[in-house]
C-alpha cells in the first residue's frame, strides 16, 4: 500500500479527513479509528470551482475550508488526494536499499529505473513482497538483491501549490496521496479475501478520465488511465441529440429508452480500451480476471455498468467502499450515502493511506 507523496506526522492517527479534489465534484470523508475497526462519521460532496487559468491558492484554500466545514472536521488537518493528471504511478525494479535512499536514486536518475526523466518531482515507494506466498522452499536459497517497487510521483510545484492553498485556508495539509492507488486501498479493506486471492479489475469512472487497476494475489500488477470520462460521454450525448451539455446531463441520469442506443455507442470506446488492458494481463499472467468492480459517479447507473460489462465480457458490478466501516449518520445522510457511496471510493482510499 503506497502511502503519501507528502508525508505528515508518523504517529498513529485516530481520525482522518480525506478530500478527493475531483475535476467536477469534490468528495470528502471523515473517518475515525475504533479499536481494530473504523467508523464513517461524515461525508460531503461539493461542486469543485473551475477557472480557465486554474484556481489560485487563495481560491482553492476557500474551497477546501468550505469542504472541511461541510464534513464537520474536528481539526484543521486533512489528507488530499490528487488526480490522475497531476501524479504518476509506475512499477520499477531497484536495489534493496532503504526507501529514503531509493527516493534519492529516483530524484537524480529516474530515467534509469522508470524509463523517463521526471525532473523536479517528489517520489514515494512501496516494496512488494520479496517472496510470493505460494513460492516453494527453494525461493529463499538465494537472497534477492533487487526488489519490485510501486512508485508514485508528482511535481514539486504541484505539491507546493496545494500546501499554499491549505495555508491560505487556515488548514494543515497532512498528506498528499495519488488517486491511482486509492481504489485498491479501499478494496483491500472492503474485500480482503478477494484482494488477497483473486485476479480482479477495479474500474474508476471519473469526469475527465477513467482508470483500471488489476490486482493479483494482493498486488497491483497493472494501472492504466483511459482518456474517456463522464464529461466526454455527456458532451457526445449533447451533440447527438442537439441539446446543451446541462440538458444532456439530466437526460443521461434519467436515461429514457430513446437515448440508450446513443449511450451504448458512446460507451463502446471506453469498454474496448478497458478490455484491451484485461486482455494484456490475461495473456501475460495466463490467468483470467474473475470480476470487475466499478466505482465513480457514473457507476451509480446500472445501465452504464451493464453496458460496459457487455464490452468487457467479465462479470461487473458496483461496490460499496464503506462496507468495512460502521456508519454514524443521520437517517437523511444514510439514505444519501446509498446513492453517493461509489463516488467516495477515492476519498476513502486516501484515508486508508493516511491511517
C-alpha atoms as one frame of an Amber mdcrd trajectory, in Angstrom:
protein
   0.000   0.000   0.000   1.588   3.256  -1.146   1.342   5.974   1.472   1.955
   9.573   0.512   3.892  11.979  -1.675   3.895  14.437   1.206   4.299  12.611
   4.486   2.793  14.059   7.609   3.334  13.090  11.251   4.377   9.478  11.762
   2.284   8.948  14.899  -0.722   6.681  14.648  -3.789   8.649  13.602  -7.136
   8.199  15.325  -9.108  10.305  12.839  -8.621  11.366   9.240 -10.382  13.790
   6.925  -9.644  12.811   3.322 -10.548  15.099   0.409 -10.758  13.885  -3.187
 -10.405  17.012  -5.322 -12.277  15.833  -8.409 -12.476  17.788 -11.659 -16.215
  18.364 -11.231 -17.096  17.234  -7.697 -15.020  17.335  -4.533 -15.703  14.405
  -2.210 -14.673  14.262   1.440 -14.961  11.746   4.275 -14.244  11.932   7.995
 -13.267   8.554   9.423 -12.413   7.540  12.995 -10.356   4.552  14.063 -12.374
   2.476  16.547 -10.201  -0.238  18.090  -9.385  -2.577  15.184 -12.147  -1.095
  13.028 -13.242   2.204  11.504 -16.284   4.469  11.672 -17.577   6.799   8.962
 -18.562   9.912  10.880 -19.474  12.192   7.973 -19.099  12.748   4.255 -19.737
  15.590   1.822 -19.893  16.175  -1.937 -19.489  19.732  -3.249 -19.028  21.207
  -6.718 -15.367  21.875  -7.489 -14.865  25.511  -8.570 -13.345  25.965 -12.008
 -11.246  28.617 -13.704  -9.802  28.863 -17.207  -6.481  29.914 -15.700  -6.602
  27.467 -12.798  -7.515  28.204  -9.209  -5.211  30.439  -7.199  -4.050  29.113
  -3.813  -6.451  31.572  -2.177  -9.446  30.363  -4.222  -8.599  26.730  -3.619
  -7.993  27.434   0.067 -11.510  28.853   0.424 -12.945  25.778  -1.270 -11.005
  23.372   0.937 -12.099  25.316   4.024 -15.757  25.027   2.932 -15.358  21.285
   2.343 -13.831  20.820   5.799 -16.786  22.658   7.317 -19.260  20.572   5.302
 -17.731  17.329   6.567 -17.664  18.598  10.171 -13.894  18.295  10.523 -12.721
  18.087  14.129  -9.281  19.511  13.386  -7.510  21.555  10.725  -5.539  18.575
   9.412  -6.530  16.768   6.230  -5.277  14.363   3.585  -5.599  15.436  -0.048
  -5.984  13.018  -2.964  -4.716  14.491  -6.231  -5.893  13.481  -9.681  -4.564
  11.228 -12.409  -3.287  14.183 -14.453  -1.204  15.508 -11.539   0.560  12.329
 -10.445   2.141   9.236 -11.931   2.257   5.588 -10.874   4.905   3.202 -12.201
   6.471  -0.164 -11.428  10.247  -0.318 -11.003  12.924  -2.854 -10.195  15.565
  -1.343  -7.918  18.254  -2.385  -5.437  17.122  -3.376  -1.958  18.133  -0.254
  -0.057  16.316   1.976   2.465  13.319   3.792   0.955  14.881   7.195   1.664
  17.956   6.201  -0.376  15.796   4.770  -3.164  13.917   8.076  -3.386  17.222
   9.886  -3.842  18.190   7.461  -6.619  14.971   8.303  -8.434  15.390  12.016
  -7.832  18.762  12.042  -9.577  18.310   9.202 -12.084  14.641   8.475 -12.671
  15.174   7.544 -16.330  17.326   4.568 -15.401  14.524   2.984 -13.369  11.310
   4.497 -14.779  12.353   4.803 -18.452  11.560   8.503 -18.339  13.063  11.629
 -16.803  10.984  13.197 -14.028  12.900  16.328 -13.007  11.685  18.336 -10.007
   9.419  15.553  -8.757   8.871  14.043  -5.321   8.587  10.252  -5.039   7.081
   7.684  -2.719   7.597   3.937  -2.966   6.119   0.647  -1.825   8.192  -2.546
  -1.859   6.277  -5.637  -2.954   6.916  -8.876  -1.007  10.267 -10.380  -1.950
   8.881 -13.916  -1.985   5.490 -14.930  -3.299   3.312 -16.527  -0.629   2.805
 -19.512  -2.935   6.516 -19.957  -3.709   8.285 -23.227  -2.892  11.023 -23.784
  -0.284  13.781 -23.104  -2.837  12.671 -19.472  -3.176  14.786 -18.298  -0.215
  18.024 -20.124  -1.099  19.500 -17.132  -2.909  18.844 -13.839  -1.047  17.459
 -11.243  -3.508  19.482  -8.116  -4.231  16.707  -6.280  -6.064  13.081  -5.629
  -5.297   9.903  -4.742  -7.170   8.558  -1.335  -6.210   5.406   0.617  -6.834
   6.474   4.231  -7.389   4.265   7.317  -7.125   5.394  10.818  -8.069   4.198
  14.383  -8.540   5.827  17.666  -9.494   7.230  19.691  -6.624   5.368  22.734
  -7.972   2.077  20.804  -7.689   2.787  19.836  -4.095   3.785  23.421  -3.245
   0.559  24.768  -4.802  -1.591  22.585  -2.575   0.466  23.403   0.508  -0.019
  27.120  -0.210  -3.760  26.569  -0.700  -4.077  24.780   2.634  -2.210  27.569
   4.373  -4.431  30.188   2.701  -7.490  28.357   4.032  -6.067  28.174   7.550
  -5.630  24.398   7.253  -2.803  21.886   7.708  -2.099  19.576   4.771  -1.015
  16.334   6.399  -0.550  14.119   3.366  -0.887  14.154  -0.427  -1.903  10.819
  -1.954  -2.002   9.920  -5.676  -5.527   8.870  -6.654  -4.183   5.906  -8.657
  -3.642   3.834  -5.502  -6.884   4.678  -3.715  -9.375   2.198  -5.274  -7.024
  -0.684  -4.376  -6.571   0.686  -0.835 -10.329   0.828  -0.259 -10.982  -2.536
  -1.913  -8.371  -4.239   0.269 -10.315  -3.140   3.344 -13.772  -3.926   1.948
 -12.972  -7.352   0.439  -9.717  -8.664   1.969 -10.198 -12.257   0.802 -10.844
 -11.287  -2.831  -7.968  -8.823  -2.681  -5.506 -11.461  -1.494  -6.620 -14.470
  -3.536  -8.149 -13.402  -6.865  -7.303 -11.612 -10.096  -9.760  -8.725 -10.230
 -10.209  -5.447 -12.069 -11.110  -2.140 -10.441 -12.558   0.455 -12.816 -12.995
   4.024 -11.556 -15.197   6.147 -13.837 -14.113   9.771 -13.455 -15.107  13.089
 -15.017 -12.170  13.628 -17.387 -10.598  10.159 -17.302 -11.317   6.616 -16.253
  -8.813   4.175 -14.828  -8.396   0.440 -14.491  -6.366  -1.289 -11.798  -5.760
  -5.024 -11.983  -4.899  -6.814  -8.753  -3.439 -10.292  -8.462  -2.959 -12.011
  -5.108  -2.814  -8.696  -3.269  -0.545  -6.862  -5.718  -1.367  -4.053  -8.126
   0.070  -5.514 -11.337  -1.378  -3.037 -13.840  -2.672   0.516 -13.704  -3.845
   2.380 -16.797  -5.599   5.684 -17.449  -8.112   5.964 -20.303  -8.865   9.498
 -21.515 -12.619   8.899 -21.573 -14.797  10.011 -18.692 -18.326  11.197 -17.986
 -17.545  14.627 -19.487 -16.814  13.146 -22.914 -19.857  10.879 -22.774 -22.185
  13.741 -21.783 -20.737  16.021 -24.485 -21.210  13.273 -27.072 -24.813  12.775
 -25.992 -25.456  16.536 -26.199 -24.066  16.631 -29.746 -26.032  13.553 -30.845
 -29.305  14.968 -29.520 -28.713  18.637 -30.348 -29.157  19.807 -26.749 -26.990
  21.621 -24.204 -24.485  19.773 -22.032 -26.599  20.580 -18.945 -29.693  19.104
 -20.623 -27.717  16.052 -21.709 -26.556  15.504 -18.117 -30.169  15.432 -16.952
 -31.169  13.107 -19.781 -28.235  10.792 -19.010 -29.310  10.467 -15.385 -32.936
   9.737 -16.263 -31.872   7.742 -19.332 -35.128   7.378 -21.295 -35.235   4.494
 -23.757 -34.644   6.710 -26.804 -31.112   7.679 -25.722 -29.889   4.217 -24.769
 -28.617   3.437 -28.278 -26.649   6.707 -28.324 -25.261   5.981 -24.864 -24.192
   2.491 -25.857 -22.240   3.814 -28.843 -20.547   6.444 -26.633 -19.576   3.839
 -24.027 -18.176   1.321 -26.518 -14.752   3.033 -26.949 -14.264   3.082 -23.180
 -15.275  -0.552 -22.911 -12.845  -1.550 -25.672  -9.943   0.289 -24.020 -10.659
  -1.344 -20.668 -10.983  -4.758 -22.335  -7.588  -4.281 -24.004  -5.990  -3.871
 -20.567  -7.646  -7.061 -19.351  -6.516  -8.945 -22.480  -2.934  -7.791 -21.920
  -2.829  -9.025 -18.334  -4.615 -12.303 -19.062  -2.111 -13.063 -21.827   0.854
 -12.044 -19.668  -0.259 -13.830 -16.492  -2.036 -16.761 -18.156  -4.874 -16.253
 -15.705  -8.332 -14.765 -16.212  -9.724 -11.691 -14.494 -12.590 -13.143 -12.477
 -14.563  -9.991 -11.696 -14.610  -6.244 -12.370 -15.719  -3.802  -9.665 -16.722
  -0.286 -10.730 -16.684   2.980  -8.801 -17.093   6.689  -9.527 -20.151   8.823
 -10.206 -21.148   7.020 -13.412 -21.028   3.642 -11.625 -24.286   4.623  -9.944
 -26.024   3.957 -13.297 -26.964   0.299 -13.741 -27.282   0.900 -17.481 -23.690
   2.165 -17.746 -22.333  -0.741 -15.668 -24.325  -3.306 -17.687 -23.223  -1.744
 -20.995 -19.558  -1.792 -20.008 -19.942  -5.365 -18.765 -21.075  -6.341 -22.262
 -17.883  -4.857 -23.718 -15.603  -6.266 -21.016 -17.070  -9.757 -21.176 -16.367
 -10.111 -17.449 -18.946 -10.093 -14.649 -19.089  -6.475 -13.455 -20.763  -4.679
 -10.565 -20.580  -1.593  -8.398 -19.280  -1.964  -4.863 -19.628  -0.160  -1.579
 -16.291   1.201  -0.240 -17.896   1.927   3.150 -18.852  -1.715   3.818 -15.943
  -2.352   6.224 -16.902   0.562   8.491 -19.632   1.242  10.983 -21.653   4.287
   9.957 -22.638   7.110  12.279 -25.001   9.237  10.169 -28.462  10.770  10.402
 -31.247   8.889   8.570 -31.172  11.519   5.804 -27.402  11.188   5.370 -27.614
   7.393   5.477 -30.112   7.463   2.613 -27.837   9.821   0.664 -24.861   7.547
   1.343 -26.567   4.694  -0.509 -26.523   6.839  -3.654 -23.148   8.508  -3.091
 -21.050   5.537  -1.934 -19.460   4.707  -5.339 -18.267   8.335  -5.565 -16.466
   8.110  -2.221 -14.062   5.307  -3.187 -11.094   7.588  -3.897 -11.564   9.670
  -0.727 -11.847   6.529   1.398  -8.758   5.002  -0.211  -6.883   8.207   0.598
  -7.982   7.974   4.219  -6.729   4.387   4.447  -3.317   5.558   3.183  -3.283
   8.141   5.973  -4.165   5.603   8.662
